[in-house]
Amino acid sequence: MKSSLSALAAGLLFGIGLIFSGMSNPAKVLGFLDLAGQWDPSLAFVMGGALLVGLAAFPFAVRMPRSLTGEAMQIPTATRVDRRLILGSVTFGAGWGLAGYCPGPALASLATGGTQTLLFCIAMVAGMALFAWIEGARASPG
């Protein structure tokens, strides 16, 4: 229960941060990606702030055997850049560039009730289900 409440609090804080920073507005994100037109650098500042927080917190996290809620720490160990990582990154980036949403801002934007946001989230969940299905098929023998 403790970890569920802290996950809820972290998610709410993240969502509120996305809304206040304007990152739940796809036009703002697309403005950042429009290097040849009316470029909006504000997303770079949001990303920079997130990187600073991560750079400060990560060295402490890797030394902790347990999280603040008592759960075992799960730090990624993969260091290899492989085909799957590149294809996943390209797919994510293409979807982000076409729609102006990535998963966090899309979920935060669901509160506005927009049809485009709902369609994006449905497509996102369908993509996740397709990935899980493909991974399951790859993992099962023969």
N, CA, C and O atoms as a GROMACS GRO file, in nm:
protein
  568
    1MET      N    1   0.083  -0.120   0.000
    1MET     CA    2   0.000   0.000   0.000
    1MET      C    3   0.087   0.126   0.000
    1MET      O    4   0.055   0.224  -0.066
    2LYS      N    5   0.198   0.120   0.077
    2LYS     CA    6   0.287   0.235   0.086
    2LYS      C    7   0.346   0.270  -0.051
    2LYS      O    8   0.354   0.388  -0.088
    3SER      N    9   0.388   0.167  -0.127
    3SER     CA   10   0.447   0.194  -0.258
    3SER      C   11   0.342   0.243  -0.356
    3SER      O   12   0.373   0.323  -0.445
    4SER      N   13   0.218   0.198  -0.343
    4SER     CA   14   0.111   0.245  -0.431
    4SER      C   15   0.082   0.393  -0.406
    4SER      O   16   0.062   0.469  -0.500
    5LEU      N   17   0.081   0.432  -0.280
    5LEU     CA   18   0.058   0.573  -0.248
    5LEU      C   19   0.172   0.662  -0.295
    5LEU      O   20   0.149   0.772  -0.345
    6SER      N   21   0.295   0.614  -0.279
    6SER     CA   22   0.407   0.695  -0.326
    6SER      C   23   0.410   0.700  -0.478
    6SER      O   24   0.449   0.802  -0.535
    7ALA      N   25   0.369   0.592  -0.546
    7ALA     CA   26   0.360   0.594  -0.692
    7ALA      C   27   0.253   0.692  -0.737
    7ALA      O   28   0.272   0.765  -0.834
    8LEU      N   29   0.140   0.693  -0.666
    8LEU     CA   30   0.033   0.788  -0.698
    8LEU      C   31   0.081   0.931  -0.678
    8LEU      O   32   0.057   1.017  -0.762
    9ALA      N   33   0.150   0.957  -0.568
    9ALA     CA   34   0.201   1.092  -0.540
    9ALA      C   35   0.303   1.135  -0.646
    9ALA      O   36   0.300   1.249  -0.693
   10ALA      N   37   0.393   1.043  -0.682
   10ALA     CA   38   0.494   1.076  -0.784
   10ALA      C   39   0.427   1.101  -0.919
   10ALA      O   40   0.465   1.194  -0.991
   11GLY      N   41   0.329   1.020  -0.954
   11GLY     CA   42   0.256   1.039  -1.080
   11GLY      C   43   0.181   1.170  -1.083
   11GLY      O   44   0.181   1.239  -1.185
   12LEU      N   45   0.116   1.205  -0.972
   12LEU     CA   46   0.045   1.333  -0.965
   12LEU      C   47   0.142   1.450  -0.976
   12LEU      O   48   0.115   1.547  -1.047
   13LEU      N   49   0.254   1.441  -0.908
   13LEU     CA   50   0.354   1.547  -0.915
   13LEU      C   51   0.407   1.561  -1.057
   13LEU      O   52   0.423   1.672  -1.107
   14PHE      N   53   0.435   1.449  -1.120
   14PHE     CA   54   0.483   1.450  -1.258
   14PHE      C   55   0.378   1.511  -1.352
   14PHE      O   56   0.411   1.597  -1.434
   15GLY      N   57   0.254   1.467  -1.340
   15GLY     CA   58   0.147   1.519  -1.424
   15GLY      C   59   0.123   1.668  -1.404
   15GLY      O   60   0.104   1.742  -1.501
   16ILE      N   61   0.125   1.713  -1.281
   16ILE     CA   62   0.108   1.856  -1.253
   16ILE      C   63   0.224   1.934  -1.311
   16ILE      O   64   0.205   2.043  -1.367
   17GLY      N   65   0.345   1.880  -1.299
   17GLY     CA   66   0.462   1.946  -1.359
   17GLY      C   67   0.450   1.957  -1.510
   17GLY      O   68   0.485   2.059  -1.568
   18LEU      N   69   0.400   1.852  -1.574
   18LEU     CA   70   0.380   1.855  -1.719
   18LEU      C   71   0.278   1.960  -1.759
   18LEU      O   72   0.296   2.031  -1.858
   19ILE      N   73   0.172   1.969  -1.681
   19ILE     CA   74   0.067   2.067  -1.713
   19ILE      C   75   0.119   2.209  -1.693
   19ILE      O   76   0.100   2.294  -1.780
   20PHE      N   77   0.185   2.236  -1.580
   20PHE     CA   78   0.236   2.371  -1.553
   20PHE      C   79   0.346   2.412  -1.650
   20PHE      O   80   0.357   2.530  -1.684
   21SER      N   81   0.426   2.317  -1.696
   21SER     CA   82   0.533   2.351  -1.790
   21SER      C   83   0.482   2.364  -1.933
   21SER      O   84   0.556   2.406  -2.022
   22GLY      N   85   0.357   2.328  -1.956
   22GLY     CA   86   0.300   2.337  -2.090
   22GLY      C   87   0.329   2.218  -2.177
   22GLY      O   88   0.293   2.218  -2.295
   23MET      N   89   0.393   2.115  -2.122
   23MET     CA   90   0.431   2.000  -2.203
   23MET      C   91   0.314   1.908  -2.234
   23MET      O   92   0.329   1.813  -2.312
   24SER      N   93   0.199   1.932  -2.174
   24SER     CA   94   0.080   1.853  -2.210
   24SER      C   95   0.010   1.914  -2.331
   24SER      O   96  -0.092   1.861  -2.377
   25ASN      N   97   0.063   2.024  -2.382
   25ASN     CA   98   0.009   2.089  -2.501
   25ASN      C   99   0.091   2.044  -2.622
   25ASN      O  100   0.208   2.082  -2.634
   26PRO      N  101   0.032   1.964  -2.712
   26PRO     CA  102   0.110   1.914  -2.824
   26PRO      C  103   0.166   2.025  -2.914
   26PRO      O  104   0.270   2.007  -2.976
   27ALA      N  105   0.098   2.139  -2.921
   27ALA     CA  106   0.148   2.250  -3.003
   27ALA      C  107   0.281   2.301  -2.949
   27ALA      O  108   0.369   2.341  -3.026
   28LYS      N  109   0.297   2.299  -2.818
   28LYS     CA  110   0.423   2.343  -2.757
   28LYS      C  111   0.536   2.246  -2.792
   28LYS      O  112   0.647   2.288  -2.824
   29VAL      N  113   0.507   2.119  -2.784
   29VAL     CA  114   0.606   2.017  -2.817
   29VAL      C  115   0.641   2.024  -2.966
   29VAL      O  116   0.759   2.020  -3.002
   30LEU      N  117   0.541   2.035  -3.052
   30LEU     CA  118   0.567   2.044  -3.196
   30LEU      C  119   0.644   2.172  -3.228
   30LEU      O  120   0.724   2.173  -3.322
   31GLY      N  121   0.621   2.279  -3.152
   31GLY     CA  122   0.697   2.402  -3.169
   31GLY      C  123   0.845   2.381  -3.139
   31GLY      O  124   0.930   2.442  -3.203
   32PHE      N  125   0.874   2.296  -3.042
   32PHE     CA  126   1.014   2.265  -3.010
   32PHE      C  127   1.077   2.186  -3.124
   32PHE      O  128   1.195   2.206  -3.156
   33LEU      N  129   1.000   2.097  -3.185
   33LEU     CA  130   1.054   2.012  -3.292
   33LEU      C  131   1.061   2.085  -3.426
   33LEU      O  132   1.123   2.034  -3.520
   34ASP      N  133   1.000   2.202  -3.437
   34ASP     CA  134   0.998   2.280  -3.562
   34ASP      C  135   1.123   2.367  -3.573
   34ASP      O  136   1.117   2.488  -3.551
   35LEU      N  137   1.234   2.305  -3.606
   35LEU     CA  138   1.361   2.378  -3.611
   35LEU      C  139   1.367   2.477  -3.727
   35LEU      O  140   1.440   2.576  -3.719
   36ALA      N  141   1.292   2.452  -3.833
   36ALA     CA  142   1.296   2.540  -3.950
   36ALA      C  143   1.195   2.653  -3.945
   36ALA      O  144   1.200   2.744  -4.028
   37GLY      N  145   1.104   2.649  -3.849
   37GLY     CA  146   0.999   2.751  -3.841
   37GLY      C  147   1.009   2.833  -3.713
   37GLY      O  148   1.114   2.889  -3.682
   38GLN      N  149   0.899   2.840  -3.641
   38GLN     CA  150   0.891   2.915  -3.516
   38GLN      C  151   0.935   2.825  -3.401
   38GLN      O  152   0.852   2.773  -3.327
   39TRP      N  153   1.065   2.808  -3.386
   39TRP     CA  154   1.119   2.717  -3.285
   39TRP      C  155   1.092   2.770  -3.145
   39TRP      O  156   1.115   2.887  -3.117
   40ASP      N  157   1.042   2.682  -3.057
   40ASP     CA  158   1.013   2.716  -2.918
   40ASP      C  159   1.109   2.636  -2.829
   40ASP      O  160   1.094   2.515  -2.816
   41PRO      N  161   1.209   2.702  -2.768
   41PRO     CA  162   1.310   2.630  -2.690
   41PRO      C  163   1.267   2.589  -2.550
   41PRO      O  164   1.347   2.530  -2.477
   42SER      N  165   1.145   2.619  -2.509
   42SER     CA  166   1.106   2.595  -2.370
   42SER      C  167   1.116   2.448  -2.329
   42SER      O  168   1.146   2.419  -2.214
   43LEU      N  169   1.090   2.355  -2.421
   43LEU     CA  170   1.102   2.214  -2.387
   43LEU      C  171   1.245   2.177  -2.351
   43LEU      O  172   1.268   2.090  -2.267
   44ALA      N  173   1.341   2.243  -2.412
   44ALA     CA  174   1.482   2.217  -2.379
   44ALA      C  175   1.510   2.252  -2.233
   44ALA      O  176   1.587   2.184  -2.167
   45PHE      N  177   1.448   2.357  -2.183
   45PHE     CA  178   1.466   2.395  -2.043
   45PHE      C  179   1.400   2.294  -1.949
   45PHE      O  180   1.455   2.262  -1.844
   46VAL      N  181   1.285   2.243  -1.988
   46VAL     CA  182   1.218   2.140  -1.908
   46VAL      C  183   1.303   2.014  -1.905
   46VAL      O  184   1.323   1.955  -1.799
   47MET      N  185   1.353   1.973  -2.021
   47MET     CA  186   1.439   1.854  -2.027
   47MET      C  187   1.568   1.876  -1.949
   47MET      O  188   1.615   1.786  -1.879
   48GLY      N  189   1.624   1.995  -1.960
   48GLY     CA  190   1.746   2.026  -1.886
   48GLY      C  191   1.725   2.018  -1.736
   48GLY      O  192   1.809   1.966  -1.663
   49GLY      N  193   1.611   2.069  -1.689
   49GLY     CA  194   1.578   2.059  -1.547
   49GLY      C  195   1.564   1.914  -1.502
   49GLY      O  196   1.610   1.878  -1.394
   50ALA      N  197   1.501   1.833  -1.585
   50ALA     CA  198   1.487   1.691  -1.553
   50ALA      C  199   1.623   1.621  -1.550
   50ALA      O  200   1.648   1.537  -1.464
   51LEU      N  201   1.709   1.657  -1.643
   51LEU     CA  202   1.844   1.598  -1.644
   51LEU      C  203   1.922   1.636  -1.519
   51LEU      O  204   1.993   1.553  -1.462
   52LEU      N  205   1.910   1.760  -1.476
   52LEU     CA  206   1.980   1.803  -1.356
   52LEU      C  207   1.933   1.725  -1.233
   52LEU      O  208   2.014   1.682  -1.151
   53VAL      N  209   1.803   1.708  -1.221
   53VAL     CA  210   1.748   1.630  -1.110
   53VAL      C  211   1.800   1.486  -1.117
   53VAL      O  212   1.842   1.430  -1.016
   54GLY      N  213   1.796   1.426  -1.237
   54GLY     CA  214   1.844   1.290  -1.254
   54GLY      C  215   1.992   1.275  -1.224
   54GLY      O  216   2.035   1.179  -1.160
   55LEU      N  217   2.071   1.371  -1.272
   55LEU     CA  218   2.215   1.366  -1.246
   55LEU      C  219   2.247   1.377  -1.098
   55LEU      O  220   2.343   1.317  -1.050
   56ALA      N  221   2.166   1.453  -1.026
   56ALA     CA  222   2.189   1.466  -0.882
   56ALA      C  223   2.141   1.343  -0.806
   56ALA      O  224   2.204   1.301  -0.709
   57ALA      N  225   2.029   1.284  -0.848
   57ALA     CA  226   1.968   1.174  -0.772
   57ALA      C  227   2.027   1.037  -0.806
   57ALA      O  228   2.035   0.951  -0.718
   58PHE      N  229   2.068   1.015  -0.929
   58PHE     CA  230   2.110   0.882  -0.971
   58PHE      C  231   2.229   0.827  -0.892
   58PHE      O  232   2.226   0.709  -0.856
   59PRO      N  233   2.333   0.906  -0.863
   59PRO     CA  234   2.444   0.850  -0.785
   59PRO      C  235   2.401   0.798  -0.648
   59PRO      O  236   2.459   0.701  -0.597
   60PHE      N  237   2.302   0.860  -0.588
   60PHE     CA  238   2.251   0.811  -0.460
   60PHE      C  239   2.169   0.684  -0.480
   60PHE      O  240   2.177   0.591  -0.400
   61ALA      N  241   2.089   0.681  -0.586
   61ALA     CA  242   2.000   0.567  -0.611
   61ALA      C  243   2.078   0.438  -0.634
   61ALA      O  244   2.039   0.332  -0.586
   62VAL      N  245   2.188   0.446  -0.708
   62VAL     CA  246   2.263   0.324  -0.739
   62VAL      C  247   2.330   0.264  -0.615
   62VAL      O  248   2.363   0.146  -0.614
   63ARG      N  249   2.349   0.344  -0.512
   63ARG     CA  250   2.412   0.293  -0.389
   63ARG      C  251   2.310   0.243  -0.287
   63ARG      O  252   2.347   0.181  -0.187
   64MET      N  253   2.183   0.268  -0.311
   64MET     CA  254   2.080   0.227  -0.215
   64MET      C  255   2.031   0.086  -0.248
   64MET      O  256   1.995   0.058  -0.362
   65PRO      N  257   2.029  -0.004  -0.148
   65PRO     CA  258   1.977  -0.138  -0.175
   65PRO      C  259   1.824  -0.140  -0.184
   65PRO      O  260   1.766  -0.227  -0.248
   66ARG      N  261   1.760  -0.043  -0.120
   66ARG     CA  262   1.614  -0.036  -0.119
   66ARG      C  263   1.569   0.108  -0.146
   66ARG      O  264   1.641   0.203  -0.116
   67SER      N  265   1.450   0.121  -0.204
   67SER     CA  266   1.393   0.253  -0.229
   67SER      C  267   1.343   0.313  -0.097
   67SER      O  268   1.346   0.246   0.006
   68LEU      N  269   1.299   0.434  -0.102
   68LEU     CA  270   1.247   0.500   0.018
   68LEU      C  271   1.121   0.431   0.072
   68LEU      O  272   1.087   0.446   0.189
   69THR      N  273   1.053   0.356  -0.015
   69THR     CA  274   0.933   0.283   0.029
   69THR      C  275   0.965   0.142   0.075
   69THR      O  276   0.875   0.068   0.116
   70GLY      N  277   1.093   0.102   0.068
   70GLY     CA  278   1.132  -0.030   0.113
   70GLY      C  279   1.139  -0.134   0.003
   70GLY      O  280   1.179  -0.248   0.028
   71GLU      N  281   1.102  -0.098  -0.118
   71GLU     CA  282   1.108  -0.192  -0.231
   71GLU      C  283   1.253  -0.208  -0.275
   71GLU      O  284   1.336  -0.120  -0.254
   72ALA      N  285   1.283  -0.322  -0.337
   72ALA     CA  286   1.417  -0.345  -0.392
   72ALA      C  287   1.441  -0.247  -0.507
   72ALA      O  288   1.352  -0.224  -0.589
   73MET      N  289   1.562  -0.190  -0.512
   73MET     CA  290   1.595  -0.098  -0.620
   73MET      C  291   1.610  -0.177  -0.751
   73MET      O  292   1.666  -0.286  -0.753
   74GLN      N  293   1.559  -0.121  -0.857
   74GLN     CA  294   1.567  -0.184  -0.988
   74GLN      C  295   1.635  -0.086  -1.084
   74GLN      O  296   1.568  -0.012  -1.156
   75ILE      N  297   1.765  -0.087  -1.084
   75ILE     CA  298   1.845   0.002  -1.168
   75ILE      C  299   1.876  -0.071  -1.299
   75ILE      O  300   1.923  -0.185  -1.296
   76PRO      N  301   1.851  -0.008  -1.414
   76PRO     CA  302   1.884  -0.073  -1.541
   76PRO      C  303   2.033  -0.107  -1.550
   76PRO      O  304   2.118  -0.030  -1.505
   77THR      N  305   2.062  -0.223  -1.607
   77THR     CA  306   2.201  -0.266  -1.618
   77THR      C  307   2.249  -0.273  -1.763
   77THR      O  308   2.368  -0.288  -1.787
   78ALA      N  309   2.159  -0.263  -1.858
   78ALA     CA  310   2.198  -0.272  -2.000
   78ALA      C  311   2.284  -0.152  -2.038
   78ALA      O  312   2.254  -0.039  -2.002
   79THR      N  313   2.389  -0.179  -2.110
   79THR     CA  314   2.479  -0.071  -2.154
   79THR      C  315   2.500  -0.074  -2.305
   79THR      O  316   2.560   0.018  -2.360
   80ARG      N  317   2.452  -0.177  -2.371
   80ARG     CA  318   2.473  -0.193  -2.514
   80ARG      C  319   2.367  -0.120  -2.596
   80ARG      O  320   2.248  -0.130  -2.567
   81VAL      N  321   2.410  -0.048  -2.698
   81VAL     CA  322   2.317   0.012  -2.794
   81VAL      C  323   2.300  -0.091  -2.904
   81VAL      O  324   2.393  -0.120  -2.979
   82ASP      N  325   2.179  -0.145  -2.913
   82ASP     CA  326   2.154  -0.249  -3.013
   82ASP      C  327   2.041  -0.207  -3.106
   82ASP      O  328   1.985  -0.098  -3.094
   83ARG      N  329   2.009  -0.295  -3.199
   83ARG     CA  330   1.907  -0.267  -3.299
   83ARG      C  331   1.771  -0.240  -3.236
   83ARG      O  332   1.699  -0.150  -3.280
   84ARG      N  333   1.736  -0.315  -3.134
   84ARG     CA  334   1.606  -0.296  -3.068
   84ARG      C  335   1.596  -0.159  -3.004
   84ARG      O  336   1.492  -0.093  -3.013
   85LEU      N  337   1.703  -0.114  -2.940
   85LEU     CA  338   1.704   0.018  -2.878
   85LEU      C  339   1.689   0.126  -2.984
   85LEU      O  340   1.612   0.220  -2.967
   86ILE      N  341   1.762   0.114  -3.091
   86ILE     CA  342   1.756   0.215  -3.198
   86ILE      C  343   1.618   0.217  -3.263
   86ILE      O  344   1.561   0.325  -3.282
   87LEU      N  345   1.562   0.100  -3.297
   87LEU     CA  346   1.429   0.094  -3.358
   87LEU      C  347   1.322   0.147  -3.263
   87LEU      O  348   1.231   0.218  -3.305
   88GLY      N  349   1.333   0.114  -3.136
   88GLY     CA  350   1.237   0.165  -3.038
   88GLY      C  351   1.246   0.316  -3.024
   88GLY      O  352   1.144   0.384  -3.015
   89SER      N  353   1.367   0.368  -3.023
   89SER     CA  354   1.387   0.513  -3.012
   89SER      C  355   1.332   0.586  -3.134
   89SER      O  356   1.269   0.691  -3.121
   90VAL      N  357   1.357   0.531  -3.252
   90VAL     CA  358   1.308   0.593  -3.375
   90VAL      C  359   1.155   0.590  -3.378
   90VAL      O  360   1.091   0.688  -3.415
   91THR      N  361   1.098   0.477  -3.338
   91THR     CA  362   0.951   0.466  -3.335
   91THR      C  363   0.891   0.565  -3.237
   91THR      O  364   0.794   0.634  -3.268
   92PHE      N  365   0.948   0.572  -3.117
   92PHE     CA  366   0.901   0.666  -3.016
   92PHE      C  367   0.912   0.810  -3.067
   92PHE      O  368   0.817   0.887  -3.056
   93GLY      N  369   1.027   0.844  -3.123
   93GLY     CA  370   1.049   0.979  -3.173
   93GLY      C  371   0.956   1.016  -3.287
   93GLY      O  372   0.908   1.129  -3.294
   94ALA      N  373   0.931   0.921  -3.376
   94ALA     CA  374   0.840   0.947  -3.488
   94ALA      C  375   0.698   0.972  -3.437
   94ALA      O  376   0.631   1.065  -3.482
   95GLY      N  377   0.654   0.890  -3.344
   95GLY     CA  378   0.520   0.910  -3.287
   95GLY      C  379   0.510   1.042  -3.213
   95GLY      O  380   0.409   1.111  -3.222
   96TRP      N  381   0.614   1.076  -3.139
   96TRP     CA  382   0.617   1.202  -3.064
   96TRP      C  383   0.612   1.320  -3.160
   96TRP      O  384   0.540   1.417  -3.137
   97GLY      N  385   0.691   1.311  -3.268
   97GLY     CA  386   0.695   1.419  -3.365
   97GLY      C  387   0.566   1.434  -3.444
   97GLY      O  388   0.528   1.545  -3.479
   98LEU      N  389   0.499   1.324  -3.472
   98LEU     CA  390   0.374   1.331  -3.548
   98LEU      C  391   0.257   1.380  -3.462
   98LEU      O  392   0.175   1.459  -3.509
   99ALA      N  393   0.252   1.333  -3.338
   99ALA     CA  394   0.136   1.364  -3.253
   99ALA      C  395   0.160   1.479  -3.157
   99ALA      O  396   0.066   1.546  -3.115
  100GLY      N  397   0.286   1.503  -3.121
  100GLY     CA  398   0.316   1.606  -3.022
  100GLY      C  399   0.299   1.556  -2.880
  100GLY      O  400   0.306   1.635  -2.785
  101TYR      N  401   0.277   1.428  -2.864
  101TYR     CA  402   0.258   1.368  -2.732
  101TYR      C  403   0.360   1.257  -2.710
  101TYR      O  404   0.399   1.188  -2.804
  102CYS      N  405   0.403   1.242  -2.587
  102CYS     CA  406   0.467   1.119  -2.544
  102CYS      C  407   0.379   1.067  -2.431
  102CYS      O  408   0.287   1.138  -2.390
  103PRO      N  409   0.402   0.948  -2.378
  103PRO     CA  410   0.305   0.888  -2.286
  103PRO      C  411   0.266   0.972  -2.164
  103PRO      O  412   0.147   0.984  -2.134
  104GLY      N  413   0.362   1.031  -2.095
  104GLY     CA  414   0.329   1.110  -1.976
  104GLY      C  415   0.236   1.226  -2.004
  104GLY      O  416   0.130   1.235  -1.942
  105PRO      N  417   0.272   1.316  -2.095
  105PRO     CA  418   0.184   1.427  -2.126
  105PRO      C  419   0.049   1.383  -2.183
  105PRO      O  420  -0.053   1.448  -2.158
  106ALA      N  421   0.047   1.274  -2.258
  106ALA     CA  422  -0.080   1.226  -2.312
  106ALA      C  423  -0.174   1.186  -2.199
  106ALA      O  424  -0.293   1.220  -2.201
  107LEU      N  425  -0.122   1.112  -2.101
  107LEU     CA  426  -0.206   1.071  -1.989
  107LEU      C  427  -0.250   1.192  -1.906
  107LEU      O  428  -0.365   1.197  -1.861
  108ALA      N  429  -0.160   1.289  -1.887
  108ALA     CA  430  -0.198   1.410  -1.814
  108ALA      C  431  -0.305   1.488  -1.890
  108ALA      O  432  -0.391   1.551  -1.829
  109SER      N  433  -0.299   1.484  -2.023
  109SER     CA  434  -0.393   1.558  -2.106
  109SER      C  435  -0.530   1.491  -2.117
  109SER      O  436  -0.626   1.552  -2.163
  110LEU      N  437  -0.539   1.365  -2.074
  110LEU     CA  438  -0.669   1.298  -2.079
  110LEU      C  439  -0.774   1.373  -1.997
  110LEU      O  440  -0.893   1.365  -2.025
  111ALA      N  441  -0.728   1.446  -1.896
  111ALA     CA  442  -0.820   1.521  -1.811
  111ALA      C  443  -0.895   1.629  -1.889
  111ALA      O  444  -1.001   1.674  -1.847
  112THR      N  445  -0.839   1.672  -2.002
  112THR     CA  446  -0.905   1.777  -2.081
  112THR      C  447  -1.018   1.720  -2.165
  112THR      O  448  -1.103   1.794  -2.213
  113GLY      N  449  -1.018   1.589  -2.183
  113GLY     CA  450  -1.127   1.525  -2.256
  113GLY      C  451  -1.120   1.539  -2.406
  113GLY      O  452  -1.221   1.516  -2.473
  114GLY      N  453  -1.006   1.577  -2.462
  114GLY     CA  454  -0.995   1.594  -2.606
  114GLY      C  455  -0.997   1.462  -2.681
  114GLY      O  456  -0.943   1.362  -2.634
  115THR      N  457  -1.060   1.462  -2.799
  115THR     CA  458  -1.070   1.342  -2.881
  115THR      C  459  -0.933   1.298  -2.930
  115THR      O  460  -0.903   1.179  -2.930
  116GLN      N  461  -0.849   1.394  -2.972
  116GLN     CA  462  -0.716   1.359  -3.021
  116GLN      C  463  -0.634   1.290  -2.913
  116GLN      O  464  -0.563   1.193  -2.941
  117THR      N  465  -0.643   1.340  -2.791
  117THR     CA  466  -0.568   1.280  -2.681
  117THR      C  467  -0.617   1.138  -2.655
  117THR      O  468  -0.536   1.047  -2.636
  118LEU      N  469  -0.746   1.121  -2.655
  118LEU     CA  470  -0.803   0.987  -2.633
  118LEU      C  471  -0.759   0.891  -2.742
  118LEU      O  472  -0.720   0.777  -2.713
  119LEU      N  473  -0.764   0.935  -2.868
  119LEU     CA  474  -0.720   0.849  -2.979
  119LEU      C  475  -0.572   0.814  -2.967
  119LEU      O  476  -0.532   0.701  -2.993
  120PHE      N  477  -0.491   0.912  -2.928
  120PHE     CA  478  -0.348   0.886  -2.909
  120PHE      C  479  -0.328   0.780  -2.801
  120PHE      O  480  -0.251   0.686  -2.820
  121CYS      N  481  -0.398   0.795  -2.688
  121CYS     CA  482  -0.383   0.699  -2.578
  121CYS      C  483  -0.430   0.560  -2.618
  121CYS      O  484  -0.369   0.461  -2.577
  122ILE      N  485  -0.536   0.550  -2.695
  122ILE     CA  486  -0.582   0.420  -2.744
  122ILE      C  487  -0.475   0.357  -2.834
  122ILE      O  488  -0.444   0.239  -2.821
  123ALA      N  489  -0.419   0.438  -2.925
  123ALA     CA  490  -0.314   0.388  -3.013
  123ALA      C  491  -0.190   0.348  -2.933
  123ALA      O  492  -0.124   0.249  -2.965
  124MET      N  493  -0.158   0.425  -2.829
  124MET     CA  494  -0.042   0.396  -2.745
  124MET      C  495  -0.061   0.260  -2.674
  124MET      O  496   0.030   0.178  -2.673
  125VAL      N  497  -0.178   0.238  -2.617
  125VAL     CA  498  -0.206   0.112  -2.548
  125VAL      C  499  -0.205  -0.004  -2.648
  125VAL      O  500  -0.157  -0.113  -2.617
  126ALA      N  501  -0.260   0.020  -2.768
  126ALA     CA  502  -0.258  -0.085  -2.871
  126ALA      C  503  -0.114  -0.119  -2.910
  126ALA      O  504  -0.081  -0.236  -2.928
  127GLY      N  505  -0.029  -0.019  -2.922
  127GLY     CA  506   0.112  -0.042  -2.952
  127GLY      C  507   0.182  -0.120  -2.843
  127GLY      O  508   0.263  -0.207  -2.870
  128MET      N  509   0.150  -0.087  -2.717
  128MET     CA  510   0.208  -0.160  -2.604
  128MET      C  511   0.162  -0.306  -2.605
  128MET      O  512   0.241  -0.396  -2.577
  129ALA      N  513   0.034  -0.328  -2.636
  129ALA     CA  514  -0.019  -0.464  -2.641
  129ALA      C  515   0.046  -0.543  -2.756
  129ALA      O  516   0.079  -0.661  -2.740
  130LEU      N  517   0.065  -0.477  -2.870
  130LEU     CA  518   0.131  -0.542  -2.983
  130LEU      C  519   0.275  -0.580  -2.947
  130LEU      O  520   0.320  -0.690  -2.978
  131PHE      N  521   0.345  -0.489  -2.881
  131PHE     CA  522   0.482  -0.518  -2.838
  131PHE      C  523   0.484  -0.637  -2.742
  131PHE      O  524   0.568  -0.726  -2.757
  132ALA      N  525   0.394  -0.640  -2.645
  132ALA     CA  526   0.388  -0.751  -2.549
  132ALA      C  527   0.358  -0.882  -2.620
  132ALA      O  528   0.415  -0.986  -2.586
  133TRP      N  529   0.270  -0.877  -2.718
  133TRP     CA  530   0.236  -0.997  -2.794
  133TRP      C  531   0.356  -1.047  -2.873
  133TRP      O  532   0.386  -1.166  -2.873
  134ILE      N  533   0.428  -0.955  -2.940
  134ILE     CA  534   0.546  -0.993  -3.017
  134ILE      C  535   0.655  -1.048  -2.925
  134ILE      O  536   0.718  -1.149  -2.957
  135GLU      N  537   0.676  -0.984  -2.811
  135GLU     CA  538   0.776  -1.032  -2.716
  135GLU      C  539   0.739  -1.170  -2.663
  135GLU      O  540   0.826  -1.256  -2.647
  136GLY      N  541   0.610  -1.193  -2.636
  136GLY     CA  542   0.565  -1.324  -2.590
  136GLY      C  543   0.588  -1.430  -2.695
  136GLY      O  544   0.628  -1.542  -2.663
  137ALA      N  545   0.563  -1.396  -2.822
  137ALA     CA  546   0.583  -1.490  -2.932
  137ALA      C  547   0.731  -1.521  -2.950
  137ALA      O  548   0.768  -1.634  -2.981
  138ARG      N  549   0.816  -1.421  -2.931
  138ARG     CA  550   0.961  -1.441  -2.944
  138ARG      C  551   1.015  -1.527  -2.830
  138ARG      O  552   1.108  -1.605  -2.849
  139ALA      N  553   0.957  -1.512  -2.711
  139ALA     CA  554   1.006  -1.584  -2.593
  139ALA      C  555   0.962  -1.730  -2.591
  139ALA      O  556   1.032  -1.814  -2.536
  140SER      N  557   0.846  -1.760  -2.651
  140SER     CA  558   0.797  -1.897  -2.645
  140SER      C  559   0.871  -1.984  -2.747
  140SER      O  560   0.895  -1.942  -2.860
  141PRO      N  561   0.906  -2.104  -2.706
  141PRO     CA  562   0.982  -2.192  -2.796
  141PRO      C  563   0.898  -2.242  -2.913
  141PRO      O  564   0.778  -2.270  -2.901
  142GLY      N  565   0.965  -2.251  -3.026
  142GLY     CA  566   0.913  -2.312  -3.146
  142GLY      C  567   0.799  -2.254  -3.209
  142GLY      O  568   0.753  -2.304  -3.312
   0.00000   0.00000   0.00000
